[in-house]
Amino acid sequence: MSVQETPAPDELRIPVAGGDLAVLRWPGDAAAGGAPGGTGEPPVLAVHGITANGLSFGAVAARLARRTTVIAPDLRGRGASGHLPGPYGIGAHVDDLVAVLDHLGIERAVLAGHSMGAFVSCLAAVRRPDRFAAALLIDGGFGLAAPPGTDVEDVIGPAMARLRMEFADRDAYRDFWRAHPAFGGGLSAEADAYIQRDLVGAEPHLRSACAQEAVRTDGAQIFGDSDVLEAVHRLPCPARLLWAPRGLLDEEPGLYTRERLAPLAEAGVAVEQVPDTNHYSLLLDPDAAQTVADRVRDLQHEAMRG
């Protein structure tokens, strides 16, 4: 099956504290080892970034289609889970991920976390080593070069501003993203589906589904919670970190540099730069999405050997 023929994911609603979590699932072919349960290779649990949603992994899921099951929640306070109340926080996301596995009857999964989702993945692997077999960290998970007490708006100011905006229609939202430096004036089918999932409300007052309180709470923990920041150094499972040389606005350097990531070697986390990518294109560019999918498969195989 080609990438273009990838079927739409199943839309699930899974009970968690306070309501139902929206979850996307691309089922794997059981004959190919992609069964969602306790046999064959572990499914992939994809964990998105701080103002994103599960469809940010659409291009990666397309490249894993049929070969393995991919499960991508809209995290609490985002996307179709934007209605879920607090308490928010990285630990709350870990609890929700475990609830997803329990509901679907999955014993263990391989984590793939982008940006904030990488920090969630690290904490999940540390707190529940019985449920998570490996972790792929995608431009996140390791402490950012920001002083203690940094406000999330100081780092993702344009993204926070978007949460306060209204859009007259869906084309207006497309135009907003086409003008974004990281998107280079164009939107792939996967990128368009991802951004459209973010919209709620009715024209001409469409807005992002992201709850600002959730973003602020999670952001504060990424910059200042010792358990969250130290988790990457205590991972009990195989792990790799992929990083982009350019950042959220396509600027250089990005969130990480080779020198910044050097300490991860002591923690046994392999580090790999994905050339000519930024924080967004690392998931959405076809070649980069293929690299992410390949590294996910590598970790699945390593987990099975272990």
N, C-alpha and C positions, 0 to 999 in steps of 0.2 A: 504494500500500500504506500503510495507516495504521500509526501507531506500535505499536498493540496487536497488529498482525499481523506484526511484525518476526520473522523466523525466528531460532532460536537460532544462535549462532556455531559455526563449525567449531572443533573442538579439535585443535590440532596439537602435535607434539613436534619441536623443532628442535635439532639437535646444536650444542652450544656447549662451551667449555672445562669439563671436569668432568662432563658429562652432557647431558641434554636439557632445554631450556627449554620450558615450557608457554606456548602462544601461542593466543589467540582470534582468529578472523578472521570478519568479516562481509563476504562477497563482494559486490562491486559488479556492476552490470549492465554488461557490456562495451559494449553498444549505447548506454548513457548516459555512456560515458566512464570507467567505474569499473573498467576492466580492471586486474588486479594487476601487470601487467608494464610494459614500457617505452613503451606507447602511451597516448594520452589523458591525462587529468589524473593527477597523482601520487597514489598511495594515501596514506592517513592512518596514521601510526604513533603510536599513543596510549601515553603513558608515565605510569604511575600514581605515587602518592605513597609515602611512606616506610614505612607499615604497611598499604598497600592491596593490590589485585590488579587484573587487567585488567578485571574486571566493574565497576569504579568508573566506567568509560566506557560502561556499558550504555545509559543514557538518551541520551547523545550519539550513540552508534552507531545507536540506534533512529531518530533524526532524520536520519541520513545514509543509512539503509538503502536499498540498490539504487542510490543515486545515485553512490556511490563505495565503494571497498574500505576497510574500517577494520581495522587489525591492532593488537591490544592484548596484549602479552606480560604474563605474571606475571613480574616481575623476579626475578633471582637472590635466593634467600632469602625469597621471598614466595609466597603462594598455592600453586598446584600446582607451582611451581618452588622451594618451600621446602626441598627436599632438596638443592639444588645447593650445593656447597661454596664457600668462598672460594678465592682472595682476593676480597673484596668491594670496594666503592668505586665512585664515580661513573664513573671510567674503565672499570671492568669492565662496567658497564651499557652504556656506549657500544659496547664491543667486541661485546657480546651483540646489541645492536640491529643492528649491521652484519652480524653472522652471520645474523640473521633475514632481512634484505634479500637477502643472497647466496643463502640457501637457497630463497627464494621467487622468485628471478629478478627482483627489483625494482631498477631502476637508481637511482631517486630517490624520496623520500617527503617529505610534509609532516609535521612533528612537531607533536603536541599533548601538552604535558606539564603535569601537575597537581602542584603542591607540589614535592616532591623531583624528580618527573619533569620539571619545568620546568628545574631545574638540569642534569639529565642531557641534556635537549634542547639547552640552550645549548652544553654542552661537545661534544655530538655534532656540532652544526652548525659549530662552530669547527674541530674536528679533521678532519671529513670533509665539507667543503663540496661535494664531488663527489657525495655521496649524499643530501644533505638540502636541499630546495628552499625551505623556509620553516619558521617556528616560531611556534606559538601557545603562549604561556606563561600558565598558569592559576593565579593566586595563588601564584606561585613564580618562581624563576629569578634574582631580584634579591636581593642580600644583605639579610638580616633585621637588625632593630635589636637586635643581641645583641653583647656584648663578646667579644673574642678569647678562645678557650679555653672558651666556653660548652659545657656538656654537653647533649646532645640531650634528656636527661630533664628538664632545666630548662625546656624549651620544650614538649615533648610528653609531659609526665609521665603524664597519664591514659592516653594511648595505650600508653606503655611498660608501665604497670601491667597493662593488659589482656593483654599478651603473657605475663605470669606467672600468669594466672588459669586456672582450669578451670571447665567448664560441664557440668552434668548431662545436658543434651540441647539440641537446636537451639532449642526454644522458650525455654529459659533465655538463650540468646545473643540471641534476638530481644528479650527483655525488657530485657537489658542495653542494647541500642542504643536501644530506645524511651525509656528513661530518660535517654539522653544529651542534654544541653542543645541540641546542634546539630540533633537530629532531631525535636524538638517533639512527641514522643509517638507518632509514626506512622512506618511504613515503606512506601514504595512497592514495587511488584513489583521494580523495578530495584534499589532499595536492599536488599531482602531477598536477592535473588540475589547481590549483591555481598558482603554480610556472611557468607552461608552458605558462599561459596567459601573464606572464610578459615579455616574449621574443619577440623581434622584430629584423628585419634585415634578412640576409641570411647567411647560412653556408659558410665559417667558421668564420663569424664575427657577431654572434648573441650577443645581448646585452639586458639589461633591458630597458623597455619602459619608465621608470620613468625619468622625466626631473629634472636634478639636481637643477636648479633654483627654481622649484616649491618646492622641498623638503627643500631647504635652507630657502626660504621665509616662508613657513608654520612652520618650526621648530623654526625660530626666534620668531614668534608670540606665540608659545606654551610656550616659556621660558621667554618672555618679554613683551607681550601685555596685559595691565591691563584688557581690556574688555574681552579678551579670558580667562584669569586666574580667573576673578571674576564671570564669568557666572555661574559656578557650585553652587555658593552661592546665586544665584538669580533665581533659576529655578522656573517657575510658574506652573509646572506640576509634577505628581508623577515621582519619579526617584529612581533607585537603582544602586549601583556600585559593580561589581564583580571584584575581584583582584586575581592575581596569586602570590604564595609565591616565585617563581623563575622568573628570568628576561629573557632578549633577548638572552643570551648565556647560559641559564639554571643555572645561578648563583644565590646564595642566599646572601642577600635578593634580591627581584625583584624591580620593580619600586616603589612599595608601601609596607608599613608595617601597622600593625594594629594601631600602635601609630601615624604614619603619617596621617592616614585617620580619626583619632578621631574627628577632627573639623567638619567633614561632618554631624555628628549627629545634630549639631546646625542648619544646613541648611535643615534638614528633609530628608536627603538622606540615605537610608538604605545601609549598607555595608556588603558584604559577601565574605569570602575567598573561593575559589574553590581549595580544597586540591590537592596536587601532580600535579600541573600544572606549566607551564612557560608561558611567554608572547605569544608564538605561539600556544602551545597545548591547551590553554584556548579556542581557536576556533576550533582546528582541532582534538583533541582527542575525540573519540566517547562519552565517559561519560561526559566530560566537555561540548561538543557541546549540549548534551541533557540538561544539567543544564542551559546553555544559552537559549535554546529554551523554557524551562519551565518558566524561569523568564520573557522572552518576553511575553508568554501567560498570566502570572500573571498581567503584566502591561497592556496588552490589556483589560483584564477583569476589572481591576481597572479603566482604562480610560472610559470604557463603563458605569460603575456604577456612575462615576463622572459627 
